[in-house]
């Protein structure tokens, strides 16, 4: 039987880390049919002088909303990314009770798409109807669970509220979500107790799904927060993924966090971690506010203008302020262009205000779309990056949203969106020689697939789903920079998503073949 498509004359890196081998790869009915010497195919793609690898998996994405605004996923496909895991850091698009509250816990949110859905099944249907360019898996975001049940508050859930959160969690898992995520450093979730998270993780553990956590105290005391995550997994039996492991508190605390993960792994815990590829942290400016200030838009505006509330804010310490305002830099934006790439301490000084009072004014200028204002916090060194990405338990992730240089997201930026996978390969393989090409590909494909429990993606073998990237090893790399972040990556020749050629000879074909992958366990 003639295959639907043959990728001809390439060198296969199969996603396992094993040695490369020369082979043609045949694809039929969305799956890999054979690897070897293939006589002919109904369609053929040339892979001469290229690596043929499993499509790359972004284990830590925030594309929940941007895939609805522009489902082409251009920034991802040009890096060979074929699957994104959303719902991370307790942020995501379900469950929703109050849409104005929910918007604050969605990266990339804008008024372009009204939040008319409420549940996981409804969200999955919306994503599927958009026909995304990449496959999508979602975790259940704890931040939205809390906002749906408790609203904007910084207290522990009462017993009846926890029961309702567990019901919403169970319903989302039944609909096909792949696990639970928390963002315990964020205002919406900082009052979540360890005991409550253990209860939720026990529900997740019943079906062998994943718990991914953005831990607490990422500026000082980060090892204690990682230890909490490990205890949570040990007590609940859940599989643990620690998100963007390195803390902002320096190399010593980073080493301690890695050592804790290593010991837990050696003791038998099913644990891994991921790390984004920037030398700085990024988040919303409104993460500087406490939960009580993140009320629905009309009430929030009153709060931000209220002199009494502003005085109350002066003593608030957040994930943004913990390291000092001089290192918190407002990113480029159309709301306050005069303050783009200026640190909050300088902005406050220029305005003659306390930093939190200045932040109130900046947020008021953004109106209902607070997510327009983002900040970065420089905190990592290149040496730390080399160390963490060389670790065998580390998978890279974007910690960003999918974007496109044309269309409705052309003016949007999220540093790392266009560069993370390409940067990882060029940094670790070509620049520093810390990973072989085969191992770098495993970190981008086979390892995240294993962490997710996917047995038919992340590998090149007969029977596996035909998510495939063909790239040139000498040129695959990032072109995006901090000042020009929206530049497409170099070196990707062809991309297949579920057996459909979505990028051929470095150009998008217009076909979008991504699906929502629902857990059925």
N, C-alpha and C positions, 0 to 999 in steps of 0.2 A: 504494500500500500504506500503510495507516495505521500510523504509528510506535507503538512500545510506550509511549512517554512523550514529552511535549513540555514543555520549560521555556519559559514564555511571558512576553513583555514585559520581558525583562532587557536589560542592557547588557553585552556580551561583552568580556572581557579575555582574549585567546586564548592567553596564555602566551608569546608571542613578543616582547612589549614594544611591539607596534604599537598604534596609537590604538584606543580603545574604539569599538565600533559596536553599534547596536541590532539585535537579531535574536532570533528564537525558535531554540531548539536542540532538534532531534529526536533521539531515541535509539531504536535497535532492536537486539535481540540483543547487547546489551552494548557496542555501539559507537555513536559519533555518526554519525547518518545524514545530517543536513543542518543548515545554519545559514541562516536567512533568514526568510521569511514562510511559516509552516507552517499549513495549513488546520486540521488537528485531530489529536489523538492519542488513543490508547486511554486514557491517563491524562495529566493535565496538572498542572503545578506553577506557581504564580504567582511571578514574579520582578520584579514591579513595584518600581521604585526600588532595585533590587539589581544588583550585579555578578554575572555568571556567568563562572566561571573554571575552569581545570583544577584537579582535586584537588591539594592541596599535597603536596609530597614532602619527607620528613624524611631528608636525606642522611646524618645522623649521629645515629642512635638507638641506645639500649641496651635495647630492648624484647624481646630474645631470649627471656627467661624469663617476663616478666610477661604476654606474650601467650598463654602456656600456662596461667598461673594464672587470668587473666581475659581471654579473647580479645575482649571487647567493644570495647576500645580507646576508651573513652568520652572520655578527656582529649584524644585526637587528633581524633576525629570532630567534637567541638564546636569545633574550630579549622579544620575543613575539610581535615584531613590524610587522605589516602587511600592513602599508600604510605610504608613505613618501611624504611630500610636499616639492618640490624643487623650484628653481628659486628665492630663498630668497636673501635679502641684495643687490638687484640689480645685482646679479651674476647669470649666467645661460648659457644655450646653444642655445639661439635664441633671436632675429634675428641676423644673422651674415652676414656682407658684407666683411670685411677684417678678415680672419681667424687668422692672426698673432696678430692683435689687440684684437680680441675676446678672445683669450686664456688667457689673463691677468685677465679676469673677469669670470673665471671658476675655482671653487675650485676642486682640484683633477686632473686638466688637466695634460696630458702627451702626448708624441708623439705616444703612443700605438694605439690611434684611431684618424685618420685624421679627421679634421673638414670639411667634404665634404657636409654637409647639410647647409641650410641657414634659413629656415623658421620654424615656430612652427609645422605645419603639418609634415614636413620632420623629425624634431626631434622626434615628437611623434611616427612616424612610425619606426624610428631607435630603440627607447626604446622598443616598442612593439615587434619588430622582435628579440630583444635580449632575450625575455622571462624572465623578471625580477622575482626574488623571492618574491618581495613585490609589492603592488599596488603603482602607481605613479600619483600624481597630480602636475601640474606646474603652478606657477605664471609667469607673464611676467616681466623679469628683466630690470629695467630702465637703468642700466649700459650698457647693450647690446644695448638698443634702442639708447642711446647717442653715443656709439662707432660706431654703424652702420650708423648714420646720420652725426654726428659732427666729428668723429674720436677722436684722443687723444688731447683734448683741455679742457681748464678750463674756458671757457666763456659761457655766457647764449646762449641758442638756439635762432637763428633768427626766425622771423615769418614763413618763408617757411620751415625751418628745423623743427620747432614745428609741422607744418602741416604734414610733412612726418613722424615724430615720432608718431603722433596720428593715421596715417594710418596704420603703422606697429603694433601699439597697438591694434587697432580695428581688424586687420586681425588675430592677435594671439588669441584674445578673441573669435572670430568667429570659430577658429580652436579648441577651447575647453579649453584654459587656464582659470584658476580660479580667476584671478585678477592680480594686479600689485604689484611689490615690488620695494622699493628704498633702496639704500645704500648711504645716503646723506653725510656720513662721508668720503667716498672713493673719490679718486682723479677724477675718471671718472664722478662723479656725484655732487661734491661739488658746482659746479656753477649752478645747477638746482635751479630755484627760486621757492618760495612758490606759486606764481601765476601760473607757468607752471605746478607744481604738481597738483594744484587744477583743471586745465583744463584736465589733464590726468585722474584724479580721477572721474570727471564727466562722462567720457566715461565708466569707470568701474562701476559706481553706476547705470547706466541705466539698467543693468541686475542683480543688487543686489550682485555683486561679491566683493571680499575682497581686501583691500589695506593694505599691510604689510610693515612697514617701520623700517629700521635701521636708527635712527635719527642722526642729526648732533650733534656736540659739546658734545661728550660723556665723556670728561675729565673734562671740566669746563663749566658751563652754561647749563647743561643737561636739567634742568626743562624748560628752554626757548625752547629747541628743541622739547620736548614732547608737550609743548603748541602749537608749530607750527603744529605738526601732528594733534592735536585735532582741531585746526582752519581749517586745510585742510579738515578734515572729515566733519566738520560742514558746511563749505561753499559748498562742493561738494555733500553731502548726501551719501558718501561712508561708508561702514562698515570698521572699523579700527582695525588693529592688530598691536600693538607696539612690535617690535622684541626685544628679550633679554633686557628687560626694564631697569634693574639696570645699572646705568652709572658707569664709572670708577673713578668718582670724590669723592667717599666716601658715608658713610651712610646717612648723612644729605640730600644730593642731591637725593639719592635713595628714601628716604621717601617723598621728595617733588614730585618726579615723580609719585609715587604711589598715592599720594593725588590728583594730577591733574587728573589721570585716574579715580579715584573714583568719583570725582565731576562731570566729564563729563558723566560718566555712570549714576550717580544719576539724572543728568539733561536730560537723555533720549538718549544719544548717544550710538549707537551700537559699543561698544569698548571692547577689551580685550587685554591681553598681554601674552607673553611667556618669558621663561628664560632658559638658558642652565644650566647644572649642574656642571660646573667647577668653581673653585675659581679664575679663571684668564680668560682674553680675549685671543683669538687666531686669527691670520690673516697671510696673506702673508708678507714676508719681503718687497716686492716691494710696499706695501701700504705706505711706508715711502717716496715714490717719488711723485712729482706733476704730473699732467696729461701730461704736455708737455714732460716729460722724458719717458713716456710710449709709445713711438712710436713703429712701427713694428721693428722686431728683428734687422735687419741690421742697421737702423738708431739709435735704442736704444743703441746698442753697441758703436757706434761712440759717442753718447751723454755721456754715462757713462765713456768713456775714455777721453773726452774733458776737459782739465783743466779749461777752461772758464765756461763750464757748471757746473763743480763741484763747482766752487766758487759761482755760482749763487744758487746752492743747499744749501749752508751753512745756509742760513737764513730761509729755508723752514720748516714750522711747520706742522706736519701731525697728523693723528689719532694714529700713532705709537709713535711719539716723544713727544707728548704733556705732558706726565707725567715724562719725563726725561729718558735718555738712560740707566741708571743703572737698571731700572726695566724691560727692554725689553730683553728677553732671546731667543737666537736662539735655536730652537729645534733640536733634533737629525736628522742628514742628512748624505748622502753619498758624498756630494760635499765638505763640509768643516768639516769633522768629528772631527778635532782638536778643533773646536769651538762649538761643540754640547753642549747645556745646559750652555753656557757662555753668559753673558749679553753683549750688544752692547758697552757699555761704556768701559768694560774691553777689548773687542776685539780691539776697536779703540786705546786704550792706548798701548796695546801690539804691534800694528802695527805702532804706532806713527802717527796716522791720526785723522782728524776730523771724528766724527761718521758717517756722511753722505758720506764722502769719502770712509771710510771702507765699508759701505753698497754697494757703487758702485762696489768695487772690489769683494765683496761677490756675488753680482748678476751677474757680468761678469763671474764668475766661474760656474754659473748655465747654461750659454749659453741660448738656446731657451726655457728651461724649468724652468722659474723663480719660478714656484709653488712648486719646490722641497724645497725651503727655507721658513720656517714658523717660527713665533715668538709667544711667549706667554707673557702676561703682567699681573702679579698677581695684583688683585684689589678687591676681595671680601672676606668677612669673613663667617664663618659658621653661625654666628648669622644672617647675612644678608640673607643667603640662607634659614634659617628656616622661617624668616619673609616673604620673597617674595613667597616661595612655599606654605605657609599656606594661602595666599590670595585667596579668592574664584574666582577671575578673572584670575588667573595665570595657564597656561598650561605649563608643561615642554617640552623642545625640545632638540634635540641633538646638533644643530649647528655644525654638523660634517658630514662626508661622510660614506657610508656603505663600509665595508672592509671585508677581509677574511684572516684567518691565513695561508691558503695555496693558491696557484695559483698566478696570475699576480699581486695581491695587497698585497702579504704576507709581503713585506718589507716596505709597506706604513704604516704610523701612522697618526691618527687624534684623539687627546685626547678627549674622550667622546664617540667615535664611538661604542665601545664594552660595554659601561657601563651606558649610560645616564638613560634609563628607569629603569633598575635594581637598579641603585644607588638611583633614586628618591623614589622608593618603599621602599627599605631597610632603607633609611635615614629618610623619613617622617613617616613611619608606625612603623618599628621595633626599630630604634635607638632613635627617639624622641617622638613617639606617637602623632604627631601633626595632622595626618589624620587617619581616619579609613581605613581599607582595601577597603571598598566600595567607599569611596571618592577618595582615591588614584587611583583606577581603573577608576573612572569617569574623573579625570584629564588627564589620559592617553588615554581615548577613547571617552566617550560621550561629554566631553567639546570641544576637538579639532574638533570633527565631527560637533558639533553645530556651532562653529566659521566658519567652511568651508561651512556650509549649506548642509551638507550631512544628509539625513534623513533615510538612510537604512544601515549605517555603524556606528560603535561605540556603538552599543547596541546588547544585546542578547534578541531577541524577534522573534516570528514567522513572516516570510516575510523578515527579514533583511538579508543582505548578510552574508554568513557564513565565516567571518573573525574571528577566535577564537583562544585564547591562554589558555592553561591549565598549571597552575604553582603551585609549592609547596610553601605555604605562609611562612613556617619557613626557607626556604633556598633560595628563590628567591632574588638575589642580584648580585652585581658586583664582579668580580675577578680582573679586570684590575686596574693597578696603574699607577702613573705618570712615573715610571721607566719601568714597564712592561705593556704597554697600550693595547697590542693585545691579551688579555686573554678573552676567551668567558665567558659570564655570566652564573651563576648557576640557577637551579631551574625550568627551563621550560621543561615540559614533552612533550607536543604536541602543534602543531600550524597548523591551517587550514587557507588557503588563498583561498577565493572564493570557499570554500567547499572541496578543495583538501588538503589532509594531506601532508604537506611539511616537518614537523618535528614530529617524532613519537618516544616515549621513549627516548627523548633526543638526537636523531640522525636525520640528514637530510635524507629524502627519495630519493632525486634526482629529485623530481617533482618540477617544478617552475610554479606557477599559477597566478602570478601578472599580472595586466593589467594597461594600461594607462586610467585613469578615466577622460573623457573629459566633461567639463561643457556644458550643452545643453540649458541653459536658454537664 
